[in-house]
Structures are given as structure tokens and as C-alpha cells.
Amino acid sequence: MSGRPGGDSVGRAGEARVLARLLPLLGAGPAALLGPGDDAAVVAAPDRRVVATTDLLVEGRDFRTDWSSGSDVGAKAAVQNLADVAAMGAVPTGLLLTLGAPPETPVAWLEDLARGVAAACEVHGTGVVGGDLSGASELLVSITALGDLQGRAPVLRSGARPGDVLALAGSVGRSAAGLALLLAGGPELASRTAPELLAAHRTPDPPLAAGPAAALAGATAMLDVSDGLGVDGARLAAASRVHLDLDASWEDEHVLDLLHAARALVGLREEQGPARSWVRGGGEDHALLATFPPEVARAGLPAPFVVIGHVLPERTGWPAVTIGGNEQVRGGWDVYA
């Protein structure tokens, strides 16, 4: 219960009163033809296809209430699902929010979470169209996001071709650096050392409008970097049966951005090791990794995509993702690791 505000608990308030306090905080968004209040919502689907994705956050595993406010958790839960919609080249049309809460959970904490979800939705032009509330032994936050392709084909992981350029919209490693500081010394150390990295971990803010823009520009493959560049890059490479090679100069620039955080943890001599591991294996930044034909790159990639490497033919016996031609890119998040 550490880090949660006091006041009335969900157990004392009961389901009806809790929902009456939460629902006014959650706008349904412009695509909702019928929002919360009936057995199900009705959401416009102009494309006649619906992109759907879902994620679950578990207290103690995916967030800690002594490190993050309810608003932080709500915004993060929304963004990680909106990123999956964007990675398909779609625009969001609605979210379904499901909460599992122990009886002692303060209603004020859930209200704060609802405000965080609503704030993230407002930024990305959507809203919460429905959901569920249940009792649970631990805090659970689950979001299902819906999206519309606006007449375009979905951008899959399997479309990359040898000769394409590899590009990234957003940053990698910053959330992992913020988490490392939290693990080492809690919010005090993280706030004092690198408040911008703490914010990147608590409330990632990737450029999700770049997803539909990439689709319009002719991206051949795309995914959301949620588990780390090494892991997610390997997923794209395996789906497309190609090899990805990252530019060492691009990595060096990202490493420099994180050296001050690494120095606070391990000192000057060893600072590059942690910083490189965050860039290569850090998750939860939700940057968009995409491949584009070379002619698109020559004409200019959609902002803020930058070229970070190249797509090569698949090589038997080689790792799926390398940097500088041969060094394997390792690291990433595994839910059971």
C-alpha cells in the first residue's frame, strides 16, 4: 500500500460508487458512438477493419506504487497499448480499461489512474469507451486498444526486405536507465541524478503519430520497441527472414545521452557498459522501429524517424541483429526472466 493516497477504499465504497467516481474522468473520444453505460460500447470503424491489442500491468511486477503515482501508471498503461496500434500504421479509436483492485485500495488512487489514462488519450485523440472493475489480491491494470487503418494495409513485422533502411522514431534506453536508478536508490537518487530519465520510465512519451505517417510513406515493416532493441529487432528479423545491422555511430550517440546516469551507478571507468546495455536491451520506451525502401529514405523519412542501420539478407549461423557488421546485439525483457 506504500505510495497510495489515503481516504475511502474501494472495499468500503463498493463497485457502483467507485465507477460513479471514475467514469466522469474518462472521456470516450471522438470515435465512440456509444460510450460506457450499456452492456457494450459502439465504436466507429470507418475502415471496416479493427486493429486490436491488449496489455496487462501487475503491481510489483510491472509497477510499484512507491515509485509511481496512479496517474503515472495510467498514462504508461495507455501509451504501451497505443504504441502497438501505431506500430500497425493505425490511429486509435478507443480503449477498454479493466481494473483489479484489493478492497483496501484507496478510491483516490484509482481516480488518479483514470486521470493519467485520460490525459494520454487526449494527447493521442482517443478515449476510454468501456471496461470492467473487479476485486483482486493485487492491483491489476489491463487495457485493450482499438484502432482504424484508414484504408491502408497494416504494416506487419514480416515485410522488411534486404536493401531497406532500418529507422527509429523515438528513443531507446532512457526508460531502462530510469529504472536502474530507481532500483539502485529509489526516487530520491533518480530525481537527483536524472529527472528526465525517471520521467521516461514513469510516463514514456513516444512519437506515436509517426506510425501512421510511416505507413503512408511506404514502411515495409514496423513494431513497437517495448522489450528492447535486441529482442524486438530479432522479432522483426525473424518474421521477415532478414538480418538487421545497426550503425555503431548511432549507438554511440545514444550511449552519450545516458552516461551521466551510468556514472552515478558504476563510476567513470565502467560507465559505458551499463549505458550500452540500456540502449541495446532496455524496454518500455515504446519507440517505433521500422524499415523503409531506400528510395523512401533518399526522398526523406517521415519525422522523427532517423536511419539507424540497414536490412541485409538472412545469414545462417549469424545472430539476427548485429551492430557494426558483426557484434551481436543482446538483451531485452522477458516476462518470465
N, C-alpha and C positions, 0 to 999 in steps of 0.2 A: 504493500500500500504506500510505500515511500514515494513522495513526489506528487501524490494526488491531492487535490484540494479537499477540504472537509465539506460539511453540510449534509443535506439529505442524501441517503443512499438509495440505490435502485431497489434494494430489498424492501425498504420502508415505503418508498413512493409507489411501487407497483408498475406494471407494464404500461397501463393506459396513461398514467400521469407522466411517466418518462417520455413516452412517444409524443405526448402533447407538448412537452418542452423542447424536444429535438426537432420535430418536423418543421416548425416555423423557421428554423435556422438553415434549412436545406432547400434552396430553390431547385425547381425541376429542370430548368433550362429550356431553350427555345424549341428543341425537337420533341418535347413532351406534349402529346395531345391529351393525355390524361395522366396526372401525377399520382402521388400517394393518396390513399383513402379508399380505394376499392381493392378487390382481390388481386388485381394485377394492373400494371401501368400499360399505357399505349404510347408507343414512341414512333415517330415518323421514320420511314425508311425509304426515302426517295429513290435510292438506287435499286431497291427490291432485293438487296443482299444485306446481311447484317454481320459485321465483324464483332466477335465476342471474345473476351478474355477474363480471367479471374485470378486473384492472388489472395493469400491468407497471411496475416501477421499474427504472431503468437507472443504474448508478453514473456519476457525472459529469454526468448529465442531471437525474435526479430526487433524488439524494442524494450526499453526499460523506462519506467515512469519516473525514476530518479534522474534520468538523463534527458528525457524528452517530455514536453508538455503534451496534453491531449491534442492541442492544435497541431503540434509538430507531427504526431503520429497520424492524424487525419490527413494532413497535406501529403505526407510521404506515401500513405496507402493509395491516395487518389493518383498521384503522379506516376507511381510504378505501373499502374494499370493503363493510364492514359498514354504512357510511353509505348506499351505494347500495341495499342491501337494505331499510334503514329507510325510505328515501325512497319505496319502493313500498308502504309500510304493512305490511311483513312483519317477522317475527322470524327471526334467523339460526339455521340448523340445522347448519352445518358449513362448514369452509374446506378448500380444497385448496392446498397450498403447493408451488410449484416454484422451485427454485434453480438458477441457472447460476453456477459459480464457477471462476475461473482456478486452476491447480494450486497456485500459491503462497499461496492464501487460507488463513489460519490456521483450523483447525477451531474454535478457541475463539471466533472472530468469528461463525461460523455458529451455535454454541451460544448465544451472546449474542442473536443474532437470533431464534432459536427461543424463548428466554425472553420476548422482547418480544412476539412473536406470541401466545404462550400467556397472557401477562398481559392483553393486550387481549381475548382470547377469554373469559377468566374474568370480566372485568367485564361482558361482554355475553351471558353464558350460553351459550357455544358452544365449539367446539374444532376441531382440525385432524384431518380424517378420512383424509387421504392426500396424495399429491403426487409429486414427482419431483426428482432431483438429477442435474445434468449438468455436464460441463466447458464452459467458455466463455472467451472472450477478455476479458470484463469481468464484473463482478458484476451478476447479474440476479435480481430478486425478483418473482415473479408469484403472485398469489393469486386463486383463484376462490371466491366466497362463494355459499352456497346459503341459501334462506330459505323460510319457510312463511307463507301468508297467513291461516291460522286461520279459513278460511271467509269472509273478507272479499273484496270486489273489490279488485284492485290500484289504487292511486292513481297515475294517469298524469299526464303533463305537459299533456295536452290537455283537461282538464276545467274549467279556470277560466272563469268567466262574468262579464260586466260586472255590477258591483254587489257582487261578492265583495270581501272584505278580503284584503290581502296581509300575511302574517305570517312571522316568522322565529324559529326556535329555535336558539339559539347565537349566536356572534359572527362578524363578518367583518372582515378587515383585520389581524388580530393575527398570523397566520402570515406574511403578506406583510411586515409591519413587522419581524418577527424575521429574515426572510431578508434584508431590506435592510441591517440592522445587520451580519449575517454577511458580506455582500458588501463592506460598507464597511470593516470592521475585524476580521473573524473572530470566533471565540467569545469572545475577551477583551473586545472592545467590547460585544458583545451581552450578555454576562453582567454586565458592569459597569453598562450603561445600563438594560436592561430584561430581567431574567432571566425574567420571566413571559411576555414575547413570544418569547424564544428557546425556551422550553418549548412555546409554542403552535405554533411552526414544527416543532420536532423531533418532538413527540408530541401532535398535536391530540386533544382530548378532548371531542367534541361530544355533546350530549344525545340519543343515538340512540333511546332509549326513547320519545322524543316522536313518532317516525314512526308506529308502530302506534297510539299514542294519538290522533294526528291523524286516522288512518283511522277509528278508532272514533267520533271526534267529528263526522265528516262532511266532511273535507277534500275539495275538488273537484279539486285538482291539487297536485303536490309534486315537488321534486327536491332533490338534494344540491348545495350550492354548493361545487363543487370547483375551478372555473376562474375564479371571480369573479362578483360580483353582476351586473355589466353583461352578461357573456357568458351566464351561466346564466339570468338573468332574461329575456333576449332569447329563449333557447331555449324557456322556458315560454310566453312571449307568442306566439311563432310557432306552437307546437304547438296552442295554444288559440285563436289568431286574436283576440287581445285586446291591449290596451295596459296596461302597468304604470306607475303613477306613485308614486314613493316620497315619504314625508314628509320635508321638509327638516329638521324638528326632530329626527327620529330620527337622521338622518345626523350632525347636529351633535353629538349625544351620543356617537356612536361616534368621531368625529374627536377630541373632547376626550380620550378614552381613549388616543389614540395620539400626542398632541402631544409628550410627553416624548421619544419615540423620534425623531420628525421633527426636533425641536430639536437633538438630538445630531448629526444628519446635515447639516442646512442652516442652522441658526441660527434665531433668534427670528422674524425678519421673514418667512421663507418657509415656516414650519413647517406651515401649513395645507394647502399644495399636496400634499406627499407623503402627509400623513395622509388627505386626501380620496381620493387615488388608491388608497391601500391599501383603504379602505372600499369603494370602488366596483369596483375591479378585482382585489383581492387574492384569491388562491385558497388551497386546502388547509386552510381552517378546517373545512370539511365541516358547516357549519350546514345546517339544513333550511329551505328556502323553500317555503311552502305558501299556498294560497288557501282561504278558508272562506266559506260563505254568511253574509250579515250577521246572520241570526238566531242562528247559532252564536257569532259574535263578541259579540252582545249577552248571550247566556247565559253566556259565559266561555270563552275558548280554553283548550285543554289546556296545562298548564305544560310548558316555559317559553316557549311561543310568545307573542310580542308583535306587535301590529299595527305595520307599518312603511310601509303605503301602501294603495293601492286598485286594483282592476281596472276598467278603463274599456273602452268599445268600441274596436275596432281603428280607427286613423286613418291613412288612406292618405297617404303622404308624410311621416309622422312617425316618429321613432325608436321602437323597440319599448319602451324603458324610459326614463322621464324622472324628474326629481326636481323637486318644487315646481311641477309643471304644465307646464314646457316645456324645462328644461335636460336635454340628453341625458346619460345615464349611459354612460360609455365605459370600456374597459379590461378586461383579463382574460387568461387563459393560453391560448396556442395551442401545441400540441406541436411545430409546425414553425416557430414565430416565432423 
